Amino acid sequence: MSLQQKIDADLKAAMIAKDAARLSTLRFLKSALKYAAIEKKADTLADADVQPIIQKQIKQRRESIDQFEKGGRRDLADKEKAELVILEGYLPKQLSDAELAAFVAAEAKAAGALSKKDFGRVMKLVGEKLKGQADSRRVSEALGKILQ
C-alpha cells in the first residue's frame, strides 16, 4: 500500500469514527497532495513525492505552534500540536539526537569536512541520505556543533 493510499484509507476511517481532528488534518493533507499532483500533471504521487509534502506540512505546523505560543494562544497551539502528531505518523521513524549526531559526524569525517566552509556541501550530502528521517533544522544544528 502506497503512502497516498494509506492516507486515503485513514481519511475514510476518520470519517467513520467521526474523529474531527484527524479528519480535518487528513483533508488538508489530501488537498496539498492533490495540488502537487496537478502541478506534476500526474494522477497519483509516488511515496518519494508525498514525503516532502508531509514534511512541508509539518514545518508549517511547527511554525504555527511557535507563533501561537508567542501570541499566548495555547488553544490554537494545542490544536496544531495534535495535527503535528497525526502528520508525523506518516513519515519514517525519526532518528534520535544521539543517532543523528553520530551519523552526521561520520558523514562529515567521510566527506573530509574540516570547517564551516564545508557546511553546505556536507549538509546537502547528509540531507539526501537522511531523507525523511530527520528534520533539516536538526541536521543543521548537529552539523554546526561538529564543524567549528
C-alpha positions in Angstrom: 0.0 0.0 0.0 1.4 3.4 -1.0 1.6 6.3 1.3 -1.2 8.1 -0.6 -3.4 5.1 -0.4 -2.8 4.8 3.4 -3.7 8.4 3.8 -7.0 7.8 1.8 -7.8 4.8 3.9 -7.1 6.7 7.2 -9.3 9.5 5.9 -12.2 7.1 5.4 -11.6 5.6 8.8 -11.6 9.0 10.4 -14.9 9.8 8.7 -16.5 6.6 10.0 -15.1 7.1 13.5 -16.1 10.8 13.4 -12.7 11.9 14.5 -12.9 15.6 13.7 -9.3 16.5 14.4 -7.8 13.6 12.3 -10.4 14.2 9.6 -9.6 17.9 9.1 -5.8 17.2 9.2 -6.0 14.5 6.6 -8.3 16.5 4.4 -5.8 19.4 4.5 -3.0 17.0 3.6 -5.0 15.4 0.8 -5.6 18.8 -0.6 -1.9 19.6 -0.6 -1.2 16.2 -2.3 -3.9 17.0 -4.9 -2.3 20.3 -5.7 1.1 18.7 -6.0 -0.3 16.0 -8.4 -1.9 18.7 -10.5 1.4 20.6 -10.6 3.2 17.4 -11.7 0.4 16.5 -14.1 0.0 13.1 -12.6 -2.9 11.1 -11.2 -1.1 9.8 -8.2 2.2 10.6 -6.5 5.0 8.2 -5.6 6.0 7.9 -1.9 9.1 9.9 -2.7 6.9 12.8 -3.8 4.5 12.5 -0.9 7.1 12.6 1.9 8.4 16.2 1.1 4.8 17.4 1.1 4.1 15.9 4.5 7.4 17.4 5.8 6.3 20.8 4.5 3.0 20.5 6.3 4.9 19.5 9.5 7.2 22.5 9.1 4.1 24.8 8.7 2.6 23.3 11.9 5.8 23.9 13.9 6.0 27.5 12.7 2.3 28.0 13.7 2.9 26.5 17.1 5.8 28.9 17.7 3.7 31.9 16.6 0.6 30.8 18.7 2.7 30.3 21.8 4.4 33.7 21.4 0.9 35.2 20.9 -0.4 33.5 24.0 -2.9 31.3 22.2 -2.5 28.0 23.9 -5.7 26.6 22.5 -4.6 27.1 18.9 -1.1 25.8 19.7 -2.5 22.6 21.2 -4.7 22.1 18.1 -1.6 22.5 15.8 0.4 20.1 18.1 -2.3 17.5 17.7 -2.2 17.9 13.9 1.6 17.6 14.0 1.4 14.3 15.8 -1.0 13.0 13.1 1.2 14.1 10.3 4.4 12.7 11.8 2.8 9.3 11.8 3.1 9.2 8.0 6.9 9.7 8.0 9.6 7.1 8.6 10.9 6.7 12.1 12.8 9.8 13.1 16.4 9.4 14.3 17.2 10.3 17.9 19.5 13.1 18.7 22.4 10.7 19.5 21.9 8.7 16.4 21.7 11.9 14.3 24.9 13.3 15.8 26.8 10.1 15.2 25.6 9.8 11.6 26.4 13.5 10.9 29.8 13.1 12.5 30.6 10.0 10.4 29.4 11.6 7.2 31.4 14.8 7.9 34.5 12.8 8.5 34.0 10.7 5.4 33.5 13.8 3.3 36.7 15.4 4.7 34.8 18.4 6.2 37.0 20.4 8.4 35.5 23.9 8.8 32.3 25.9 8.3 33.3 26.3 4.6 32.3 22.7 4.1 28.9 23.1 5.8 26.8 23.4 2.6 28.4 20.5 0.9 28.0 18.2 3.9 24.5 19.4 4.6 23.4 18.5 1.1 25.1 15.1 1.3 23.6 14.3 4.7 20.2 15.7 3.7 20.0 13.3 0.7 20.9 10.3 2.8 18.5 11.1 5.7 15.5 12.0 3.6 12.5 11.9 5.9 14.4 10.5 8.9 15.4 13.9 10.4 14.3 17.5 10.1 16.8 19.7 8.2 16.9 22.1 11.2 18.1 19.3 13.5 20.7 18.2 10.9 21.9 21.7 10.6 22.3 22.1 14.4 24.1 18.7 14.7 26.5 19.7 11.8 27.0 23.1 13.3 28.3 21.5 16.5 30.7 19.4 14.6 32.1 22.0 12.1 33.5 24.8 14.2 
